Amino acid sequence: MFYYRTAKGAEVDFVIKITNKVFVLECKASYTPVLSKGNYLAIEDISPKYSFVVTPPDESWSMDKYIDVVSLRKLKKLFSEMI
């Protein structure tokens, strides 16, 4: 598990590699999360298989192509299904 940040401002909270699959996690306390330009740059740099924005509500939705908003509970379920 790693934190990713560049001098140009690209950053995400967690980069996780499990069985040759790379996941990006960005944690937000907001019920209406918004990713920064730096978050999008980091996702582009890393090219993960999956990107998740982890938020408090139990609802899940697609934020953007290849980026899903999920609760911590849902993330745990998704990880157990993918690994």
C-alpha positions as CSV (number, residue, x, y, z in Angstrom):
1,M,0.0,0.0,0.0
2,F,1.4,3.4,-1.0
3,Y,0.5,7.1,-1.1
4,Y,1.1,8.7,-4.5
5,R,2.1,12.4,-5.0
6,T,4.2,14.2,-7.6
7,A,5.8,17.6,-7.6
8,K,3.2,18.6,-10.2
9,G,0.4,18.0,-7.8
10,A,-0.9,14.6,-8.9
11,E,-2.0,12.7,-5.8
12,V,-4.2,9.9,-4.5
13,D,-4.6,8.6,-0.9
14,F,-3.8,4.9,-1.6
15,V,-2.3,2.8,-4.3
16,I,-2.7,-0.9,-3.6
17,K,-1.3,-3.8,-5.6
18,I,-2.7,-7.2,-5.0
19,T,-2.0,-10.2,-7.2
20,N,-0.8,-8.0,-10.1
21,K,-3.9,-5.8,-9.9
22,V,-3.4,-2.2,-9.1
23,F,-6.2,-0.3,-7.3
24,V,-6.4,3.5,-6.5
25,L,-8.4,4.7,-3.5
26,E,-9.2,8.3,-2.8
27,C,-11.0,8.8,0.5
28,K,-13.5,11.7,0.9
29,A,-15.6,12.6,3.9
30,S,-18.2,14.3,1.7
31,Y,-21.5,12.8,0.7
32,T,-21.0,14.5,-2.7
33,P,-17.3,13.8,-3.5
34,V,-15.4,15.8,-6.1
35,L,-12.0,14.7,-7.4
36,S,-9.4,17.4,-8.0
37,K,-7.3,17.8,-11.2
38,G,-4.4,16.2,-9.2
39,N,-6.5,13.1,-8.5
40,Y,-7.3,12.7,-12.2
41,L,-3.6,13.2,-13.1
42,A,-2.6,10.6,-10.6
43,I,-5.1,8.1,-11.9
44,E,-3.9,8.7,-15.4
45,D,-0.2,8.3,-14.3
46,I,-0.9,5.1,-12.4
47,S,-3.3,3.5,-14.9
48,P,-5.0,1.2,-12.3
49,K,-7.3,-1.6,-13.1
50,Y,-9.9,0.0,-10.7
51,S,-10.3,3.4,-9.1
52,F,-12.5,3.9,-6.1
53,V,-13.6,7.0,-4.2
54,V,-14.5,5.9,-0.7
55,T,-17.3,7.9,0.9
56,P,-19.6,7.7,4.0
57,P,-23.0,6.8,2.3
58,D,-23.9,3.2,1.5
59,E,-24.9,4.2,-2.1
60,S,-22.6,3.4,-4.9
61,W,-22.4,5.1,-8.3
62,S,-20.1,5.6,-11.3
63,M,-18.3,9.0,-11.1
64,D,-16.5,8.7,-14.3
65,K,-15.2,6.1,-16.7
66,Y,-13.3,3.6,-14.6
67,I,-14.0,5.5,-11.3
68,D,-16.6,4.3,-8.9
69,V,-17.9,5.9,-5.7
70,V,-18.3,3.3,-2.9
71,S,-18.7,3.0,0.8
72,L,-16.1,1.2,2.9
73,R,-18.5,-1.7,3.3
74,K,-19.0,-2.0,-0.4
75,L,-15.2,-1.7,-1.1
76,K,-14.6,-4.6,1.3
77,K,-17.1,-6.7,-0.6
78,L,-15.7,-5.7,-4.0
79,F,-12.2,-6.6,-2.9
80,S,-13.2,-10.0,-1.7
81,E,-14.9,-10.6,-5.1
82,M,-12.0,-9.4,-7.2
83,I,-9.2,-11.1,-5.4
